[in-house]
């Protein structure tokens, strides 16, 4: 049994929400203990999610770029892929970032303890460590334990060929025939990575479209590309069952009235995520959960136990790392009784090829809420920069309130859309009006100009958009 520790704040979970909360609390002069089950800080995002997936997607991007170079007179042979080398490079990135976070914790005097935290009372946490138990007495606690991939029992065959994102990102091998169950952002991103690495990818989505919740105009552009690169995408289709067979996994599809069975070398189950709220003693101390297992919190992130707060994936809503990081700072401010500041526009990015990104209100959301909006779309076929990259498969969309002319939503699909959406987030977050966007001078030639073009089109003077009003033709006088 380790000596008892007393601290102002204990944070359970070392991911983007947890370590951000710990560091912010320490910066406010509080003593902080950070508890995590993983020996490497960073949570799912760093170790088994955002960072490793983007490393693989960068490799995919390099491969895809060689496939778009032929019109410019440059051709390449088929790439040689060293899976062991890719895996080692990916792990190196994770290790470097994790060490950086540990260093920041040390600089702030944040005590890090590896183990499972279990509440024994409203101000007491027991940590089950490999070398015994640790009791922490705290003034306030912040739960930031995140979420894990959902694995329905019908798909859980105990066969390593059936994976969640965790196993897929470990990159044990590249299956020849790869089935992705779920057309959300995790399924589409990992499908993109594995397709580039050599898999023949089939996506099955139970709903009517991939990337449900994203703007339909943006999804259509992506769909045109992946329909050419993936083996197949089946929407309105469910998996009736998986079965281990010699040399693979047999999957039975139900598409309308049609039932088909196909064999795959690997299967990724990407049907959602589940909050990590089990076996923490939450019921014992009276922290209430909703029907899906998420922790109920107030606007100030306080649970039903006054001394305990919760942030990030465990409280539901948008399960995004950057949202958890924003929650972290606001929760600490709330805990201190200080103004939290507004949590305005939260961008979303899907790192497929092309990338899809959006922030604020989508056109579909505006219609559902009967909100009067004006919509402008600028195709990247009109962008000189997109043409020079041979990547005109893009679209920029601006949505403004019809009465106030305030920009309420921005959407983009195309190469680098995940970086470009930062401009959209700034516009929506600051409440910019259409004329403000039109007044910003964008560098030429860049695809960022498409944001200016979309806004100017709403103002009636988009240089590269079709004119709204046909001006009379100049008179021509011929002199003999």
ZAMARGU-4260 file (C-alpha; in steps of 0.2 Angstrom, whole numbers, plus 5000, padded with zeros to 4 digits):
<rodrens>
0) 5000/5000/5000 | 5007/5017/4995 | 5006/5032/5006 | 4990/5042/5005 | 4991/5058/4993
5) 4982/5074/4996 | 4979/5085/4981 | 4968/5100/4975 | 4963/5091/4959 | 4964/5073/4953
10) 4962/5070/4934 | 4957/5053/4928 | 4962/5050/4910 | 4978/5056/4901 | 4971/5060/4884
15) 4969/5077/4876 | 4955/5082/4888 | 4963/5075/4903 | 4981/5081/4902 | 4974/5098/4896
20) 4964/5099/4911 | 4978/5094/4922 | 4990/5107/4915 | 4977/5121/4915 | 4973/5117/4933
25) 4992/5117/4938 | 4994/5134/4928 | 4981/5141/4940 | 4992/5136/4955 | 4983/5120/4960
30) 4991/5104/4965 | 4987/5091/4953 | 4988/5072/4951 | 4985/5064/4934 | 4979/5046/4934
35) 4979/5035/4918 | 4979/5016/4914 | 4992/5018/4900 | 5011/5020/4903 | 5011/5033/4889
40) 5001/5049/4891 | 4991/5055/4876 | 4975/5043/4878 | 4967/5035/4863 | 4970/5050/4852
45) 4989/5049/4853 | 4991/5031/4855 | 4977/5022/4846 | 4968/5035/4836 | 4971/5052/4829
50) 4990/5052/4828 | 4993/5035/4821 | 4979/5036/4809 | 4985/5052/4802 | 5002/5045/4800
55) 4995/5031/4790 | 4985/5043/4780 | 5000/5053/4776 | 5008/5038/4768 | 4992/5036/4759
60) 4992/5054/4753 | 5010/5051/4746 | 5004/5036/4736 | 4989/5045/4730 | 4999/5060/4724
65) 5010/5050/4713 | 4994/5044/4705 | 4989/5062/4701 | 5005/5067/4693 | 5004/5059/4676
70) 4995/5074/4667 | 5009/5085/4672 | 5021/5073/4663 | 5028/5064/4678 | 5025/5046/4681
75) 5030/5033/4694 | 5031/5015/4696 | 5021/5005/4709 | 5027/5010/4726 | 5036/4998/4737
80) 5029/4997/4754 | 5038/4991/4769 | 5025/4988/4782 | 5037/4985/4796 | 5045/5002/4791
85) 5029/5011/4791 | 5024/5003/4808 | 5041/5008/4816 | 5039/5026/4809 | 5022/5028/4816
90) 5027/5021/4833 | 5041/5033/4833 | 5029/5048/4831 | 5018/5042/4845 | 5033/5039/4857
95) 5040/5057/4853 | 5024/5065/4857 | 5020/5055/4872 | 5037/5059/4879 | 5034/5078/4876
100) 5018/5077/4886 | 5027/5068/4900 | 5040/5082/4900 | 5026/5096/4901 | 5018/5087/4916
105) 5035/5086/4925 | 5038/5105/4921 | 5021/5109/4930 | 5024/5097/4945 | 5009/5087/4939
110) 5011/5070/4948 | 5007/5056/4936 | 5002/5039/4942 | 4999/5024/4931 | 4984/5013/4936
115) 4965/5012/4937 | 4956/5025/4946 | 4941/5019/4956 | 4930/5032/4967 | 4928/5026/4985
120) 4919/5043/4990 | 4915/5060/4984 | 4933/5066/4988 | 4943/5049/4988 | 4950/5039/4974
125) 4959/5022/4975 | 4971/5019/4961 | 4975/5000/4958 | 4993/5000/4952 | 5004/4985/4947
130) 5014/4987/4963 | 4999/4990/4975 | 4985/5002/4979 | 4986/5021/4980 | 4973/5032/4989
135) 4971/5050/4984 | 4961/5062/4994 | 4956/5077/4983 | 4946/5093/4984 | 4939/5091/4966
140) 4941/5078/4952 | 4939/5078/4933 | 4934/5062/4924 | 4942/5062/4906 | 4943/5043/4903
145) 4937/5045/4885 | 4929/5031/4874 | 4933/5015/4866 | 4928/5007/4849 | 4911/4998/4850
150) 4911/4979/4846 | 4894/4972/4845 | 4893/4954/4852 | 4887/4947/4835 | 4904/4953/4827
155) 4915/4948/4841 | 4922/4931/4835 | 4938/4931/4845 | 4947/4930/4828 | 4961/4942/4825
160) 4955/4945/4807 | 4940/4955/4815 | 4947/4971/4821 | 4942/4988/4829 | 4952/5004/4825
165) 4964/4999/4839 | 4970/4983/4830 | 4969/4991/4813 | 4980/5005/4818 | 4993/4992/4825
170) 4995/4988/4806 | 4999/4969/4809 | 4997/4966/4790 | 4988/4972/4775 | 4973/4961/4770
175) 4970/4958/4752 | 4951/4959/4754 | 4946/4971/4768 | 4928/4974/4774 | 4924/4990/4783
180) 4908/4989/4793 | 4903/5007/4795 | 4904/5022/4784 | 4908/5035/4797 | 4924/5045/4798
185) 4934/5031/4806 | 4928/5018/4793 | 4932/5030/4779 | 4948/5036/4785 | 4955/5018/4788
190) 4947/5012/4772 | 4957/5026/4763 | 4973/5021/4772 | 4972/5002/4769 | 4967/5005/4751
195) 4982/5015/4747 | 4993/5002/4756 | 4986/4988/4744 | 4969/4982/4751 | 4954/4979/4740
200) 4942/4989/4752 | 4923/4986/4753 | 4912/4998/4764 | 4895/4993/4771 | 4885/5006/4779
205) 4868/5003/4787 | 4862/5021/4783 | 4858/5030/4767 | 4874/5038/4765 | 4892/5038/4771
210) 4898/5051/4783 | 4881/5054/4790 | 4880/5072/4797 | 4892/5079/4785 | 4885/5091/4771
215) 4878/5081/4757 | 4886/5092/4744 | 4903/5088/4752 | 4900/5070/4753 | 4895/5068/4735
220) 4912/5075/4730 | 4921/5062/4741 | 4909/5048/4735 | 4914/5051/4717 | 4932/5048/4721
225) 4931/5033/4733 | 4919/5025/4721 | 4934/5024/4709 | 4946/5018/4722 | 4937/5007/4733
230) 4930/4990/4727 | 4913/4994/4733 | 4902/5005/4744 | 4886/4998/4750 | 4873/5010/4759
235) 4857/5005/4766 | 4865/4988/4769 | 4867/4978/4785 | 4879/4964/4790 | 4868/4949/4796
240) 4883/4939/4802 | 4901/4936/4802 | 4908/4918/4802 | 4926/4912/4804 | 4931/4901/4789
245) 4947/4893/4783 | 4958/4908/4777 | 4946/4922/4781 | 4930/4929/4787 | 4913/4926/4779
250) 4901/4941/4779 | 4883/4940/4775 | 4875/4956/4768 | 4857/4961/4768 | 4854/4974/4755
255) 4835/4977/4753 | 4828/4960/4750 | 4845/4953/4743 | 4856/4942/4754 | 4874/4939/4748
260) 4889/4931/4756 | 4907/4936/4753 | 4924/4931/4761 | 4936/4943/4767 | 4954/4942/4773
265) 4951/4956/4786 | 4936/4965/4794 | 4936/4982/4802 | 4921/4985/4814 | 4919/5004/4815
270) 4901/5006/4821 | 4903/5019/4834 | 4911/5022/4851 | 4907/5018/4869 | 4911/5029/4884
275) 4924/5022/4897 | 4913/5024/4912 | 4913/5006/4919 | 4922/4999/4934 | 4926/5017/4941
280) 4914/5017/4956 | 4903/5030/4949 | 4887/5022/4955 | 4894/5020/4972 | 4897/5039/4974
285) 4881/5044/4965 | 4888/5050/4948 | 4873/5048/4936 | 4874/5041/4918 | 4862/5043/4904
290) 4854/5028/4895 | 4869/5026/4884 | 4882/5026/4898 | 4888/5044/4896 | 4890/5055/4912
295) 4877/5068/4915 | 4884/5085/4917 | 4879/5103/4919 | 4884/5117/4908 | 4899/5119/4919
300) 4904/5101/4918 | 4898/5097/4935 | 4891/5079/4938 | 4878/5075/4950 | 4892/5074/4964
305) 4897/5092/4967 | 4916/5088/4969 | 4917/5078/4953 | 4917/5085/4935 | 4918/5076/4918
310) 4924/5081/4901 | 4926/5075/4883 | 4920/5059/4876 | 4913/5052/4893 | 4899/5066/4892
315) 4894/5063/4874 | 4891/5075/4861 | 4904/5078/4848 | 4918/5064/4851 | 4932/5075/4845
320) 4949/5077/4853 | 4949/5096/4851 | 4932/5097/4859 | 4939/5088/4874 | 4953/5100/4875
325) 4941/5115/4875 | 4930/5106/4888 | 4946/5104/4899 | 4950/5123/4900 | 4932/5127/4903
330) 4929/5114/4916 | 4944/5121/4926 | 4937/5138/4925 | 4920/5132/4930 | 4928/5123/4945
335) 4937/5139/4950 | 4921/5149/4949 | 4927/5160/4935 | 4920/5164/4918 | 4922/5149/4906
340) 4921/5158/4889 | 4911/5153/4875 | 4913/5136/4866 | 4909/5142/4849 | 4912/5134/4832
345) 4919/5116/4833 | 4926/5111/4816 | 4925/5093/4810 | 4938/5085/4798 | 4938/5068/4789
350) 4955/5065/4783 | 4950/5055/4768 | 4956/5058/4750 | 4949/5071/4747 | 4948/5078/4764
355) 4930/5084/4770 | 4929/5097/4783 | 4915/5108/4790 | 4911/5120/4804 | 4895/5128/4811
360) 4878/5125/4803 | 4876/5113/4788 | 4863/5117/4775 | 4853/5101/4780 | 4853/5107/4798
365) 4846/5124/4793 | 4832/5116/4783 | 4828/5105/4798 | 4826/5120/4809 | 4817/5131/4796
370) 4831/5143/4797 | 4832/5155/4782 | 4850/5155/4775 | 4859/5159/4759 | 4871/5147/4752
375) 4885/5149/4740 | 4896/5135/4732 | 4912/5137/4723 | 4919/5122/4714 | 4938/5120/4714
380) 4937/5117/4695 | 4937/5136/4695 | 4953/5137/4705 | 4970/5140/4697 | 4979/5132/4711
385) 4968/5116/4711 | 4971/5115/4692 | 4990/5116/4695 | 4989/5101/4707 | 4978/5091/4696
390) 4965/5091/4710 | 4950/5100/4705 | 4939/5087/4715 | 4935/5100/4728 | 4921/5112/4733
395) 4919/5126/4745 | 4903/5131/4753 | 4898/5146/4763 | 4881/5147/4773 | 4875/5164/4779
400) 4860/5169/4789 | 4848/5177/4777 | 4843/5192/4788 | 4860/5196/4797 | 4872/5191/4783
405) 4882/5183/4797 | 4892/5167/4792 | 4885/5153/4801 | 4893/5138/4792 | 4908/5134/4781
410) 4911/5117/4772 | 4925/5111/4761 | 4930/5096/4752 | 4947/5094/4743 | 4965/5093/4746
415) 4970/5101/4762 | 4952/5105/4767 | 4957/5100/4785 | 4969/5114/4786 | 4958/5127/4777
420) 4944/5124/4788 | 4953/5134/4801 | 4949/5150/4792 | 4930/5144/4792 | 4931/5141/4810
425) 4938/5159/4813 | 4924/5167/4803 | 4910/5157/4811 | 4917/5159/4828 | 4919/5178/4827
430) 4902/5180/4819 | 4909/5188/4803 | 4897/5194/4790 | 4898/5191/4771 | 4906/5208/4767
435) 4920/5204/4780 | 4924/5188/4771 | 4924/5197/4754 | 4935/5211/4761 | 4949/5198/4766
440) 4963/5198/4752 | 4968/5180/4749 | 4985/5175/4742 | 4985/5170/4724 | 4985/5157/4718
445) 4979/5147/4733 | 4963/5136/4736 | 4960/5148/4750 | 4954/5160/4737 | 4938/5148/4735
450) 4932/5155/4752 | 4933/5173/4745 | 4925/5168/4729 | 4910/5160/4738 | 4907/5175/4748
455) 4909/5187/4734 | 4896/5177/4724 | 4884/5180/4738 | 4888/5199/4737 | 4885/5198/4718
460) 4902/5201/4712 | 4912/5185/4712 | 4925/5188/4699 | 4926/5169/4694 | 4908/5165/4697
465) 4894/5167/4683 | 4887/5185/4683 | 4870/5187/4692 | 4865/5201/4681 | 4868/5201/4663
470) 4875/5218/4658 | 4871/5226/4641 | 4884/5222/4628 | 4895/5237/4623 | 4890/5246/4607
475) 4902/5243/4593 | 4903/5256/4579 | 4912/5251/4563 | 4920/5265/4554 | 4923/5263/4535
</rodrens>
